[in-house]
């Protein structure tokens, strides 16, 4: 059983910053891409940012200019640097790793932005 391990969530004030980390340990297959999603209760999961095997980053329009994604391929660590946080960023964030024949979801740390 393999599951990415996430950290970095918590409570932050409006305009603050957080960095989420996702460690995809125990995954021996090639990881083609890793991404961050977020999902509020009762809502669909939305892509926040992704990075592919060539380290090409993509971010959603809603967070462009505020969030950045990066990856340590040697250690299989995914990062999401979040700045200028807003109340609408409050939700659970999920790490997603896509392998050759499988994909895995992290448990999802909570990010709460207070006004």
C-alpha positions in Angstrom: 0.0 0.0 0.0 1.5 3.3 -1.1 0.2 6.8 -0.3 1.9 10.2 -0.6 2.7 11.9 2.6 1.7 15.5 2.8 2.6 18.3 5.2 2.5 22.1 5.4 -1.2 22.8 5.9 -2.5 25.0 8.7 -4.0 28.3 9.6 -2.8 31.5 8.0 -4.0 35.0 7.9 -5.1 36.9 4.8 -2.1 37.6 2.5 0.1 35.1 4.3 2.1 32.2 2.8 2.3 28.5 3.2 4.3 25.7 1.5 2.8 22.3 1.1 5.0 19.3 0.6 4.2 15.9 -0.7 6.6 13.0 -0.4 5.8 10.1 -2.8 7.9 7.5 -1.0 7.8 3.9 -1.8 6.9 4.5 -5.5 9.3 2.5 -7.6 7.7 3.1 -10.9 8.4 6.3 -12.9 6.3 9.2 -11.8 5.2 11.0 -15.0 3.5 13.9 -13.3 2.6 15.2 -9.9 -0.1 17.8 -9.1 -2.1 19.5 -6.5 -5.8 19.6 -6.3 -8.2 21.2 -3.9 -11.7 20.2 -2.9 -14.2 21.7 -0.5 -16.9 19.4 1.0 -19.6 18.6 -1.5 -17.7 20.1 -4.4 -15.7 18.7 -7.2 -12.0 18.4 -7.0 -10.2 21.2 -8.9 -6.7 21.1 -10.3 -4.5 23.8 -8.8 -1.1 23.1 -10.3 0.8 20.3 -12.0 4.3 19.5 -13.1 5.3 16.8 -15.6 8.3 14.5 -16.0 10.2 17.3 -17.8 9.5 19.7 -14.9 7.1 21.8 -16.9 4.9 23.6 -14.4 1.3 24.6 -15.0 -0.9 26.5 -12.6 -4.6 27.3 -12.7 -5.8 30.8 -13.6 -7.2 31.2 -10.1 -3.8 30.9 -8.5 -1.5 32.1 -11.2 0.9 34.7 -9.8 0.3 33.6 -6.2 1.1 29.8 -6.3 4.0 28.0 -7.7 4.8 24.3 -8.1 8.1 22.6 -8.0 9.4 19.1 -7.8 12.5 17.3 -6.5 12.6 14.3 -8.9 15.4 12.6 -7.1 13.5 12.5 -3.8 10.0 12.4 -5.3 9.0 15.5 -3.3 6.4 17.9 -4.6 6.0 21.4 -3.4 3.3 24.0 -3.6 4.4 27.5 -2.6 1.4 29.6 -1.8 1.5 33.3 -1.2 -1.0 36.2 -1.0 -3.5 33.7 0.4 -7.2 34.5 0.3 -10.2 33.1 2.2 -11.4 31.4 -1.0 -8.2 29.3 -0.9 -9.5 27.7 2.3 -10.0 24.0 1.6 -8.3 20.6 1.6 -5.4 20.2 -0.8 -4.5 16.8 -2.3 -1.3 15.6 -3.8 -1.6 13.4 -6.8 1.1 11.3 -8.4 0.6 9.7 -11.8 2.7 6.6 -12.5 3.0 4.3 -15.5 0.0 2.2 -14.7 -1.3 3.7 -11.4 -2.0 6.9 -9.7 -2.1 7.8 -6.0 -3.7 10.4 -3.9 -2.4 11.9 -0.7 -4.6 12.3 2.3 -5.0 16.1 1.9 -3.9 18.7 4.4 -6.3 21.4 5.4 -5.5 25.0 4.5 -7.5 27.7 6.3 -7.2 31.4 5.5 -8.6 33.8 8.0 -9.8 37.2 7.1 
